[in-house]
């Protein structure tokens, strides 16, 4: 599956207008047959910065998405509030391993609707490993991710690998409350992962924090692992 992360910087004070337009676009986008997720998140450190996490179940789906009326309406509606051109990065999905676990509509059906609720904390962890250690890193990270999504405070623990550089990964960690990240770092599976991958790191890991905007229904974030 293909994940496209679109970094958006809007003009100061226009975050509300961007959210309104993006909620309408995202609501319609997840109904497209080629779209599995269309998350909208807002930076914790800069209210004018957003990331769209678009997950497609085939390589033709991004082009099909850009032909839809809702995308075209969104594109034109936000054009005047762009502070700079949007920046997109493409990744291949590593975890969850099952395609159905990415499907937001499946999550809503299985988990039941829970309209509203507190916003979630989304942490993007950027990782670059030494060349030649990619497979070992993936193996260790899959084990950590499989256990992490079982934690009570975690909704998602996605693992992505950059399309243009196999040594670069992104961990998309979505927490249900502010205490959950610290609790995660006390688990045995995290400690094992941390120690296992330590010598694979080409540079220190970095992280950015965001708040969930879409899906607004918190059950739409939960990974369906069955």
N, C-alpha and C positions, 0 to 999 in steps of 0.2 A: 504494500500500500504506500501511497505517496502522501507525505505531510508537507504542507507549504506554510511557513510562518511568515506573515506579512507584518513588518514593523511600520507603524504609522505615527507620524508626528503632526498634530494639528496646531493651528494658530492659537495663541493664548486666549483662554476664556471660551473656546468653542467646543470644549469636551462634551457638553450637554447635547449640542446639536449633532455631534458625531455619534454619540451613543444612540440617540433617537433613530437616526438613519440606519445605523448598523444593526440595531435590534430587529428592524423590519427586514433587512437583507438576510440576516442570519436565520430568522424564523422561516423564511421561504427557502433558504439554501439547504437546510437539513431535510427538506422534502424532495430534493433532487435525488434521483436514483444513484448517481455517482458520488454523492457526498455522504460521508459517514459522520463527520463532526465539523462544526463551524463555530468554534469557541471565540468569544470576544473577551479580552482581559485588559485591565488598565493598570499602568505602572503605579506602584506605591510611592515612588519618589518623584514622579512627574505626572500630574493629572492630564497633561496634554499628550502623553505617549500611550499608545495602545499596541497590542499584538493580536492579529487574527490567526488562530490556529486552525487551518483548513486541512481536513484529512479526506483524501479521495480514494475510492476503492478501485480505480483504474486510471491509466495514464491519459485517457481521452477526456476525463471528467473536468479538469480545470478549464479547458477550452470551451466545453459545453456550458459550464457555469457562467463564463463570461459572455455567452450569447443570451442569457436569460433576461427577462424584463426587469426583475428585481435587482440583478447586479447592475444593469445599465442605469437604472434609476438611482441606485446608491452611488455609483461612480460619478454621475453628474451632480448629485445632491451634495457630495462632500468635496467636489473639485475646488471650490473657492476657500475651503478652510484647511487645505493641505499646507503645512509649513515647509515641507520638502517632498520630493518624490518618494513614494512608498518603496520600501526595500523588502524583497522576498528572498527567503532561503529555503531550499528544498532538502527534504530528508526522506529516508526510507524507514518504515516502522520496524522495530525489533521486538518490542513488547508494548501491549499485549500481543500474544502470538496468534490468537484467534481473531479473524476478521470481525466476527459478531461482537467482540468485546470493545470494538471502536465505535459501534453504531449507537448514536445518541437516542434514536427512536426506540431501539431495543432496550436500552437502559431504562428509559421512561416506562416502557411496558412491563419489564421484569421487576423493577424496583418500586413501581407505583408512583403516582405524581405527588409531589410535595411542594406545592406552589409557594414561591417566595423563600423564606428562610434566610439565615445569615449568609453573607457573601463568603466565598471560600478564598483561601490563600494559595496562590499558584507560584511556585518557585521554579524558575528555569536555571538548571545547573549546566554550565558549559564545560565540556571535558575535551582535552586533546591528549591522546595517548601516543606513545612512541611507536614509530612505524614497525610493523611486524608483531605487535601485541594486540591487534584488533580482535582476533578470535578469542583470545584468553580474556580480554576485557568483557566481551559480549557474554561469554560463559559465566563469569563471576557476576555480572550485572543482571543477567536473567535470573539467577538464583536469588539475588537480593530483591529484585522487583516482584517475583512471585510471592515472596514472603511479605513484602511491604504492603501490597494491596490487601492483605489480610488484617492489617492493623486497623483498629477501630477509628483512628483519627485520619486515615488516608482514603481519599476518594479515587485518585488515579496515581499511577507511577509509570508513566510512559517512557520508553527508551527509544530514541531516534538516532540514526546515523546519517551524517551529511552525505548528499549525493556526490558532491564535487571533491570530497576529501574524506577518505575512509578512516582517517585517524581522529576525526572530530565527531563528537556525540553531544546530544542534548537530553537531559533528564527532565521531564515535565512532571513535577511533583505537586499534587493538588491535595491540600490539607483542609480538614473540616473546622479546625480551630487553631488559634495561635500557639497553643501548647503542644500541638502534634509534632512539629518538626523536632523539638527537643526530645520528645518521647521516642521518636523514630531513631534518633542518634544514640539511644541507650539500648537498642535491641541488639541481640546477638548477631542477627543476619546483617545488620548495617556494619557492626564492628568487624565482622569477618570480611565483608566486602571492602571496607576501608583499608584494612591491612593487606588484603590480597592484591588490590590494584595499586597500592602505593608506589611500587617500583615501575609501574607502567606509565605513570603520568609524565607527559612531555613538558607540562607547565602546571602551575597550581590551578585548581578548579575555581571558577568564578560563578556567581549567582546573581540573578535579578528577581525581585519580588513583584507580584502583580495581584490584583483583586479581580475576582470573577464578575463578569457582566452578563454573559450569555454562555450556556443556558441559565435562565433565571431560576428555574426549578432545580433545586440542589440534587435531586435524584438523577437528573440528567448527566451528572458528572461521575456517578459511581461506576466503576468498572464491573462488568458482569463476567465473573470468572468461571462460572459453571459451563 
